[in-house]
Structures are given as C-alpha cells and as structure tokens.
C-alpha cells in the first residue's frame, strides 16, 4: 500500500498542466504519479488510452525527468506476462 503524500498532488497537477493526461483523468494521473514517486518498476494497467500508450511514453519520460522522477515501465498485464517468457 503506497501512501498518498502531498507531493503526489503536485505531480498530478504537473501532468495535467503538461497535457500528459486530460483534466478528467485525474485518477490515471494519480496512478502514474504514485508509481513514479515510489519508483515502482512497473505500472500494470489496462488503460491504453492515458497510461500504457506508446504515443505517450516519450512525453511521460520527459516530464518525469524534468521533475526528477523515476520512469516506471508502463505495461498491460499481457505485456508483463510476455516479459516473463
């Protein structure tokens, strides 16, 4: 269980400001912020629109780097299982 600390809100705000996620996807932004802040190796999600979207990977990497955050690998459950093969 990851603690939702105040820094997460700041990261979410930055994600929205830099258009990584739309304003209505605050939950998605929070998931990414938590995984990045706590240096999770993977963020496993079925959300291919806002998170596990190859078109967003570079943008997410740039913003996380700007914020000094870790970049978790963003994968679907299927992709994670393929890595184990």
Beta strands, then each sheet from edge to edge (+ up, - down):
strand 1: 42-44
strand 2: 73-75
sheet 1: 1+ 2+
end
